[in-house]
């Protein structure tokens, strides 16, 4: 049984040796076929002698006869490059110590005196007790392969360097472009501010001229009553025009504190069309195309009507007072992308005004909604009408588009989000607020940080029959109210103040004194424009004494909004 096992193991070892020998034979044959083989060697490790073939000897300038007799290791490695010699010796010692396959690349000096890369492939055969017996092998020329690999490495290094340099150049160029863009943006901003400031100054100086001249005449003691009434009306009308101008600026900037409500847009369009048919001129035909199907939107009614009137006035001027103006309403439309602003797939009400005027030059289409931009002659337009339309539309969640061609008229389309309401109920009651009687000595706490406005507001309220106390800020107002409300029956507060603002004050009062009414007033507040009034009544500046008395009387007769947590 033992003999059979030994025979089987011997046969297996023989087959393995034959397979390995065949593998070496195949490799040598491939090397010979490729013309890459330099020579072969056999190292008798027991006798410590090298025998090499004639090709090996001639490649390294050795005597072929000596190569057949035997060489020492020192003679064989004498031509190895000094930088590679230690690595070669270490590789040889390592394979002798373990036995098996061997492969190592290094440089050698050949007969032409130049160094070439070669690869030594061989195998160390061990005896049964592990003693190294022989070390046969071949040398293969890998100079071309190493040259290709070196070229590849150089290309990779160059590419890496180029990439690093490119990244640096891109970063530097990007930084330059960002600086240039910032400079351009700042330049455009300053140009826009200059244009806006110039336009505002021009228009307000015109209005102030009327007011100042009227006041100068009103101071004359001998001024007839008829002329006095005329100058008073001029002052009142001019103040209204100044307030409208301010409102248009805020609407363009989307900073107007809107009062959105749900209403039947078709009814408003018909009403505006009827009004325009009366006042826009006898030579302009006004047509309203409104579907029977109800269409509701949620927006500021006053601003909506102002937007339609502004577009109509613009159309009238474009037609030079003669032509056809068509107002159309279409519900359930999607809003397209307009001048770089994203569109929307939800339902929109599209209100369009089409004129038969001269049309708009393509170069002007992109600037129509800029403040103070106008194609009209000097003195015939402020350039704020269409900017109000744009600001109102954007602040209401919509947009305004324009299509036109010279000689073919123009169409302005106002897109506003459509809402669903109970078709059986009116969206708004439309009831007019009756004028309120004068005050009857009610105590009003006026909160205003501006001295002139605070003094004037308290004087107006006293003339209207109210008893007033003035606080210069919200903190002083809270101190005046104390723990029990201080006997005040209503609080009239400005919104924009240092420290605690008017809206925050109103919310705090709603928490402390739920039954104490609060009336807010503001000429502009970004908080109101962004967040709304939170249910508190708001009186816009500038206000008249009649407006203040009417609104204050209404506020004093209704409960204050619930406290905001």
C-alpha positions in Angstrom: 0.0 0.0 0.0 2.8 2.4 0.9 4.7 1.6 -2.3 1.6 2.3 -4.4 1.1 5.7 -2.7 4.7 6.6 -3.3 4.4 5.7 -7.0 1.3 7.8 -7.4 2.9 10.8 -5.8 6.0 10.3 -8.0 3.8 10.2 -11.1 2.0 13.4 -10.0 5.3 15.2 -9.5 6.5 14.0 -12.8 3.4 15.3 -14.6 3.8 18.6 -12.8 7.5 18.9 -13.8 6.6 18.0 -17.4 3.8 20.6 -17.4 6.2 23.2 -16.1 8.9 22.3 -18.6 6.3 22.6 -21.4 5.3 26.0 -20.1 9.0 27.2 -20.2 9.4 25.7 -23.6 6.3 27.6 -24.8 7.6 30.9 -23.3 11.0 30.4 -24.8 9.5 29.6 -28.2 7.4 32.7 -28.0 10.5 34.8 -27.1 12.5 33.2 -29.9 9.7 33.9 -32.4 9.5 37.5 -31.4 13.2 37.9 -31.6 13.3 39.1 -28.0 15.4 36.3 -26.4 19.0 37.1 -25.6 20.2 33.8 -24.3 19.8 31.1 -21.8 21.7 30.0 -18.6 21.9 27.1 -16.2 23.2 27.8 -12.7 24.4 24.8 -10.9 23.8 25.9 -7.4 25.7 23.1 -5.8 28.9 23.8 -7.8 28.1 27.5 -8.0 28.9 27.7 -11.7 27.0 29.3 -14.6 26.9 27.8 -18.0 25.5 30.0 -20.7 24.8 29.6 -24.4 26.7 31.4 -27.2 24.0 34.1 -27.6 24.2 34.9 -23.9 28.0 35.1 -24.1 28.2 37.3 -27.2 25.5 39.7 -25.9 27.7 40.6 -22.9 31.2 40.2 -24.5 32.0 36.9 -22.8 34.1 34.1 -24.1 31.6 31.5 -25.5 34.1 28.7 -24.5 34.3 30.0 -21.0 30.5 30.2 -20.9 30.3 26.5 -21.7 32.8 25.6 -19.0 31.3 27.8 -16.3 31.2 31.3 -14.9 31.0 32.7 -11.4 28.1 34.9 -10.2 30.5 37.8 -10.0 31.4 37.5 -13.7 27.7 37.3 -14.7 26.7 40.4 -12.8 29.7 42.4 -13.7 27.8 44.1 -16.5 24.7 44.9 -14.4 24.0 48.6 -13.9 25.4 49.7 -10.5 22.0 51.1 -9.5 20.3 47.8 -10.2 22.9 45.4 -8.7 21.8 45.3 -5.1 18.2 44.7 -6.2 19.2 41.8 -8.5 21.2 40.1 -5.7 18.3 40.5 -3.3 15.9 38.9 -5.8 18.3 36.0 -6.5 18.8 35.3 -2.8 15.0 35.4 -2.2 14.1 32.9 -4.9 17.0 30.6 -3.9 15.7 30.6 -0.4 12.1 29.7 -1.3 12.5 27.9 -4.7 10.1 28.2 -7.6 9.6 30.8 -10.3 11.8 33.8 -10.8 11.3 37.0 -12.8 13.2 40.2 -12.4 14.0 43.3 -14.6 17.3 45.2 -14.6 19.7 47.0 -16.8 22.9 45.4 -18.2 25.8 46.8 -20.4 26.1 45.0 -23.7 29.0 44.9 -26.1 28.2 48.4 -27.6 28.7 49.8 -24.1 25.1 50.9 -23.6 22.8 49.8 -20.9 19.6 47.9 -21.9 16.6 46.6 -20.0 16.3 42.9 -19.8 14.0 40.5 -17.9 15.4 37.3 -16.4 13.0 34.4 -16.2 13.9 31.2 -14.5 13.1 28.7 -11.8 15.0 27.3 -8.8 14.6 23.5 -8.4 14.9 22.2 -4.8 15.8 18.7 -3.7 13.6 16.5 -1.5 15.2 18.0 1.6 14.7 21.6 0.3 18.3 22.1 -0.8 18.5 24.4 -3.9 19.9 22.3 -6.8 19.7 24.2 -10.1 18.6 27.6 -11.4 17.9 27.5 -15.2 16.5 30.5 -17.1 16.4 32.8 -20.1 17.1 36.5 -20.7 14.5 38.5 -22.7 15.0 41.9 -24.2 12.4 44.3 -22.7 14.0 47.6 -23.8 11.3 48.4 -26.3 8.6 47.5 -23.8 10.3 49.7 -21.1 10.6 52.5 -23.6 6.9 52.3 -24.3 6.1 52.2 -20.6 8.4 55.1 -19.9 6.7 57.1 -22.7 3.4 56.2 -21.2 4.5 57.3 -17.7 5.8 60.6 -19.2 2.5 61.1 -21.0 0.6 60.4 -17.8 2.8 62.8 -15.9 2.4 65.5 -18.6 -1.3 65.0 -18.6 -1.4 65.2 -14.8 0.7 68.4 -14.9 -1.6 69.8 -17.7 -4.7 68.9 -15.7 -3.3 70.6 -12.6 -2.3 73.6 -14.6 -5.6 73.7 -16.4 -7.5 73.5 -13.1 -5.4 76.4 -11.9 -6.0 78.4 -15.1 -9.7 77.7 -15.0 -9.8 78.8 -11.3 -7.9 82.0 -12.1 -10.1 82.7 -15.2 -13.3 82.0 -13.2 -12.1 84.3 -10.5 -11.4 87.0 -13.1 -14.9 86.5 -14.7 -16.5 86.7 -11.3 -14.7 89.9 -10.5 -15.7 91.3 -13.9 -19.3 90.2 -13.3 -19.4 91.8 -9.9 -18.0 95.0 -11.4 -20.6 94.9 -14.2 -23.4 94.1 -11.8 -22.3 97.0 -9.5 -22.1 99.3 -12.6 -25.6 98.2 -13.7 -26.9 98.7 -10.2 -25.5 102.2 -10.0 -26.9 103.0 -13.4 -30.3 101.7 -12.4 -30.2 103.6 -9.1 -29.2 106.8 -11.0 -32.0 106.3 -13.5 -34.5 105.6 -10.8 -33.3 108.5 -8.6 -33.4 110.9 -11.5 -36.9 109.8 -12.5 -38.3 110.1 -9.0 -36.6 113.4 -8.4 -38.0 114.8 -11.7 -41.6 113.7 -11.0 -41.6 114.6 -7.3 -40.0 118.0 -8.0 -42.9 118.7 -10.4 -45.4 117.8 -7.8 -43.7 119.8 -5.1 -43.6 122.8 -7.4 -47.4 122.7 -7.6 -47.8 122.3 -3.9 -45.3 125.0 -3.0 -46.8 127.6 -5.4 -50.3 126.8 -4.2 -49.3 127.3 -0.6 -47.7 130.6 -1.4 -50.9 131.9 -2.9 -53.0 130.5 -0.1 -51.0 132.6 2.3 -52.2 135.8 0.7 -54.9 137.4 2.8 -56.7 139.0 -0.2 -57.0 135.8 -2.2 -60.6 135.4 -3.5 -62.5 132.3 -2.3 -62.8 130.9 -5.7 -59.1 131.0 -6.3 -58.5 129.7 -2.8 -60.7 126.7 -3.5 -58.8 126.1 -6.8 -55.4 126.1 -5.1 -56.7 123.8 -2.3 -58.0 121.4 -4.9 -54.6 121.5 -6.6 -52.8 120.7 -3.4 -55.1 117.8 -2.7 -54.9 116.4 -6.3 -51.1 116.7 -6.3 -50.8 114.8 -3.0 -53.0 112.0 -4.6 -50.7 112.0 -7.6 -47.6 111.7 -5.4 -49.2 108.9 -3.4 -50.0 107.1 -6.7 -46.4 107.6 -7.9 -45.1 106.1 -4.7 -47.5 103.2 -5.0 -46.3 102.5 -8.6 -42.7 102.4 -7.4 -43.5 100.0 -4.6 -45.6 97.9 -6.9 -42.7 97.6 -9.4 -40.3 96.7 -6.6 -42.9 94.2 -5.3 -42.9 95.9 -1.9 -46.5 97.2 -2.0 -48.6 95.9 1.0 -51.4 94.4 -1.0 -54.9 93.5 0.2 -55.7 90.4 -1.7 -59.3 89.2 -2.0 -61.2 86.7 -4.1 -63.3 88.4 -6.8 -65.0 87.6 -10.1 -62.4 88.8 -12.6 -64.9 88.9 -15.5 -67.1 91.4 -13.8 -64.1 93.6 -13.1 -63.0 93.4 -16.8 -66.4 94.4 -18.0 -66.6 97.3 -15.5 -63.1 98.6 -16.6 -64.1 98.2 -20.3 -67.3 100.3 -19.7 -65.3 102.9 -17.8 -62.7 103.1 -20.5 -65.3 103.4 -23.2 -66.5 106.5 -21.5 -63.2 108.2 -20.8 -60.6 106.9 -23.2 -61.8 108.9 -26.2 -64.7 108.9 -28.7 -62.5 107.7 -31.5 -61.3 104.5 -29.7 -63.7 101.6 -29.8 -63.5 99.4 -26.6 -64.5 95.7 -26.9 -64.8 93.3 -23.9 -64.7 89.6 -24.7 -65.6 87.9 -21.4 -66.8 84.3 -21.2 -70.0 83.5 -19.4 -68.3 80.9 -17.3 -67.3 82.5 -13.9 -63.6 83.0 -13.3 -62.2 84.0 -9.9 -58.7 85.2 -8.8 -57.3 86.3 -5.5 -55.5 89.6 -5.8 -55.7 93.3 -4.7 -58.7 94.7 -6.5 -57.4 98.2 -6.6 -54.0 97.2 -8.0 -55.7 94.9 -10.5 -57.9 97.8 -11.8 -54.9 100.1 -11.8 -52.9 97.6 -13.9 -55.7 97.4 -16.5 -56.0 101.1 -16.7 -52.3 101.6 -17.0 -52.2 99.1 -19.9 -55.2 100.8 -21.5 -53.7 104.2 -21.3 -50.5 102.8 -22.8 -52.6 101.3 -25.7 -54.5 104.6 -26.2 -51.2 106.5 -26.6 -49.9 103.8 -29.0 -53.0 104.3 -31.2 -52.7 108.1 -31.1 -56.3 108.3 -29.8 -57.9 106.3 -32.6 -58.4 102.6 -33.1 -59.8 99.5 -31.3 -58.9 98.3 -27.9 -60.0 94.7 -27.1 -60.1 93.3 -23.5 -60.2 89.5 -23.3 -60.5 87.1 -20.4 -59.5 83.4 -20.7 -59.6 81.1 -17.7 -57.9 77.9 -17.0 -54.7 78.8 -19.0 -51.2 77.8 -18.1 -48.6 80.5 -17.7 -45.7 80.2 -20.2 -42.1 81.1 -19.4 -41.8 84.9 -19.8 -38.5 86.9 -20.3 -36.5 84.3 -18.4 -39.1 83.8 -15.6 -40.3 80.2 -15.2 -43.8 79.3 -16.3 -46.4 77.2 -14.4 -48.8 74.4 -15.3 -51.5 75.4 -12.8 -54.6 77.3 -13.8 -54.3 81.0 -14.5 -56.7 83.7 -15.6 -55.2 85.5 -18.7 -56.5 89.1 -19.1 -55.2 90.6 -22.4 -55.5 94.0 -23.9 -54.9 94.2 -27.7 -54.6 97.5 -29.5 -54.4 98.5 -33.2 -51.6 100.9 -32.7 -48.2 101.3 -34.3 -46.7 98.4 -32.5 -43.4 98.2 -30.5 -39.9 97.8 -31.9 -38.3 94.5 -31.0 -35.4 96.4 -29.3 -37.8 98.0 -26.9 -39.8 94.8 -25.9 -37.3 93.7 -23.3 -37.3 97.2 -21.6 -41.0 98.0 -21.5 -41.4 97.1 -17.8 -38.3 99.0 -16.5 -39.1 102.0 -14.3 -39.1 105.3 -16.1 -38.5 103.7 -19.5 -40.9 105.1 -22.0 -41.0 105.5 -25.8 -43.3 108.5 -25.5 -42.3 112.1 -26.0 -40.9 114.1 -23.1 -43.7 115.2 -20.7 -46.2 112.6 -22.0 -45.4 109.7 -19.7 -43.5 108.8 -16.5 -42.5 105.3 -17.6 -44.1 103.8 -14.4 -47.4 102.5 -15.7 -46.1 99.2 -17.1 -43.6 98.8 -14.3 -46.6 98.9 -11.9 -48.3 96.2 -13.9 -45.2 94.0 -13.8 -44.7 94.5 -10.1 -48.3 93.8 -9.2 -48.3 90.7 -11.4 -45.2 89.2 -9.9 -46.2 90.0 -6.3 -49.6 88.4 -7.0 -47.9 85.1 -8.2 -48.3 85.8 -11.9 -46.6 87.7 -14.7 -47.2 89.9 -17.7 -46.3 89.2 -21.3 -46.2 91.3 -24.4 -46.3 90.4 -28.1 -46.0 93.0 -30.8 -44.6 93.9 -34.2 -44.2 97.3 -35.8 -47.3 98.4 -37.6 -49.4 95.5 -36.2 -50.4 96.7 -32.7 -49.5 95.0 -29.4 -51.1 92.6 -27.0 -50.3 92.7 -23.2 -51.4 89.6 -21.3 -51.7 89.7 -17.5 -51.5 86.2 -15.9 -52.9 85.8 -12.4 -53.4 82.5 -10.4 -57.0 81.3 -10.7 -58.9 80.1 -7.6 -62.0 77.9 -7.1 -64.9 79.3 -5.1 -68.5 78.4 -4.3 -70.3 79.3 -7.5 -73.5 79.8 -5.7 -72.1 82.6 -3.5 -70.7 86.0 -4.4 -66.9 86.3 -3.9 -67.2 89.7 -2.4 -70.1 91.6 -1.0 -69.0 94.9 -2.6 -70.8 96.8 0.1 -69.5 100.4 0.5 -68.3 101.4 3.9 -70.4 104.2 5.2 -68.7 107.4 6.5 -68.1 107.2 10.2 -69.2 110.0 12.7 -66.6 112.0 14.5 -65.0 110.7 17.7 -66.7 111.3 21.0 -63.7 111.7 23.3 -62.4 108.2 23.0 -58.8 107.8 24.1 -56.3 106.9 21.3 -52.7 106.0 21.9 -50.7 107.2 18.9 -47.3 105.4 18.4 -45.1 107.2 15.9 -41.3 107.7 16.0 -41.3 110.7 13.5 -41.8 113.9 15.5 -43.6 115.8 12.7 -45.9 113.0 11.8 -46.6 112.2 15.4 -47.6 115.8 16.2 -49.7 116.1 13.1 -51.5 112.8 13.7 -52.4 113.8 17.3 -53.7 117.1 16.0 -55.8 115.5 13.4 -57.3 113.1 15.9 -58.0 115.9 18.4 -59.7 117.9 15.6 -61.8 114.7 14.9 -63.0 114.6 18.5 -60.6 112.0 20.0 -58.4 112.4 23.1 -54.8 111.4 22.3 -51.6 110.4 23.9 -48.4 110.1 21.9 -45.7 107.5 22.4 -42.5 107.8 20.4 -41.9 104.0 20.1 -43.4 100.6 20.8 -41.5 100.2 24.1 -42.9 103.5 25.4 -46.4 102.5 24.2 -46.3 99.3 26.2 -45.2 101.2 29.3 -48.1 103.7 28.8 -50.6 100.8 28.5 -49.3 99.2 31.7 -51.0 96.1 33.0 -54.6 97.1 32.3 -54.5 99.0 29.0 -54.2 102.5 30.6 -57.8 103.4 29.8 -57.1 103.5 26.0 -59.8 102.4 23.6 -57.7 102.1 20.5 -54.1 102.1 19.4 -53.0 103.9 16.2 -49.4 102.8 15.4 -46.8 103.2 12.6 -45.3 100.0 11.3 -41.7 101.0 10.6 -40.0 102.1 13.9 -36.6 101.5 15.6 -36.6 98.6 18.0 -40.0 96.8 18.1 -42.0 97.4 14.9 -45.6 98.2 14.7 -46.7 94.8 13.6 -44.8 93.1 16.5 -46.4 95.6 18.8 -49.9 94.8 17.5 -49.3 91.1 18.0 -48.1 91.7 21.5 -51.2 93.8 22.3 -53.4 91.2 20.8 -51.9 88.8 23.3 -52.0 91.1 26.3 -55.3 93.0 25.6 -57.4 90.9 23.2 -60.3 93.5 23.3 -58.1 96.5 22.5 -58.4 97.5 18.7 -55.2 98.3 16.8 -54.9 100.3 13.6 -51.6 100.2 11.7 -50.3 102.8 9.2 -47.3 102.7 6.9 -46.0 104.3 3.8 -43.8 101.2 3.1 -42.8 98.1 5.1 -40.9 95.1 3.7 -42.4 93.1 6.5 -46.0 93.8 5.4 -45.0 93.3 1.8 -43.6 89.9 2.5 -45.8 88.6 5.3 -49.1 90.7 5.1 -50.9 92.4 8.0 -51.8 89.3 10.0 -55.4 90.5 10.1 -54.8 93.9 11.4 -56.3 96.9 9.6 -53.8 99.0 7.7 -54.1 102.6 6.6 -51.7 103.6 3.9 -49.7 106.8 4.0 -50.4 109.5 2.9 -53.9 109.5 4.4 -56.4 112.3 4.8 -58.2 113.3 7.9 -61.5 111.9 6.5 -59.8 108.5 5.8 -58.3 108.4 9.3 -61.5 109.2 11.0 -63.5 106.7 8.9 -61.1 103.8 9.3 -60.4 104.5 13.0 -64.2 104.5 13.7 -64.6 101.2 11.9 -61.6 99.6 13.7 -62.8 100.7 17.1 -66.1 98.9 16.5 -64.7 95.5 15.7 -62.6 92.9 17.7 -58.9 92.7 17.4 -57.3 89.7 15.6 -56.4 86.8 17.8 -52.9 86.8 19.3 -50.2 85.3 17.1 -48.3 82.6 18.9 
